[in-house]
């Protein structure tokens, strides 16, 4: 496990919801910002964890884009250094989560 993934392990272990762990290639942007490439380390129907190179605050709105899925609006729930955990504004349908798991470019 990389140092980046270690940051998320405590939060991941406290979760009871089905989660997809790995490194998913994605793009993330803030309001009025340009999308940047990120790796999503933890994904569930309700949210995700990733690294982000800029400071964000709890409550900030972001948009996550994964392959073949339209941009998903989310709210920052927690931050640690340059890692963030976000909650989707609308939970993903289980079929959408399965599509992401089956078709995303996991690294």
N, C-alpha and C positions, 0 to 999 in steps of 0.2 A: 504494500500500500504506500502511495506517495505521501509526501508531507502535506500536499494540498488536500488529499482525501482524509488524512488524520484530523484536520480541522472540523470536518463534518461528522466524524464517527460518533461523537457523543450525542449530537442531535438526531442522527439516524437511529441510534439504538433506542432512543426514547419513543420512537414512533411505532404505532401498532398497525397502521395502514399498509397495504401492499405497496411496495416500493420497487423501483427498477434501479439497480445500482450499476455503475459503469461509467464510461466517459462518452457522452453523446455530443457530437458536434452540433452547435447551434449558433444563433445570432441573438444578441440582446441589445436593446436600446432603451435609453431614458426618454422622457418627453423632450421633443425638439432635438434629439440627439441622433447621431449616425449609428447604425447597428455595428457592433463589434463582434468578432468571433469569440465564442466562449466554449468551455466544456462543462456540460451539466453532469454532475456526479451522482445525483440522487433525484429521482423523478417519481411522483405519485399523481394520482388524479387531482389532488388538492394543491400541489406545489412542487418546488424544486430547489436545489442548492447548486450554486456555481461560484466561480471566482469572478471578480469585477475589478478592473484597474482603477476605478475612481471611487471616492467616498460617496456613499449613499446613506440615507437616514431611514429609520423605520417609518413606514407610511408613504415613501416615495413610490411612484408608479413606474413600471417598466413593461416592456413587451418582449416576449420570448418567441423566436421563430425556429422551428425544427423542420427538417426535410418533410415536404408534402403536407405540412400542417400550416394553416393560417396563423398569423401572429396571435399570441395569447397574452392578454393583459393580466398583470399580476401586481401585487403590492408587497413591498419589502417588509418582512416580518422580523428579521434579525440581521445583524451585521457583526462580523468579526474580522478585524483588519480589512482585507480586501475580499473576503468571502461574504456571500449573502444567501439568505434563505427567503424565498418568496412564496406567497399564497396566491393561486390563481383567483381572479375575480369570479370566474365560473368554473366549478370542478369539471375535469375532463370526463367524458363518457368512457366507460370501461373499454368499449370497442376502439375508441381513439387512442387510449393508452396502449392497447394491444398493438395497434397499427404502428405507433411510435416504437414500441419494443421490437417489433419484427422488421421494421424498415429503416430505422435510423442508423446513421453511420457511427457505430460504436468504435472507439479507438482503443 
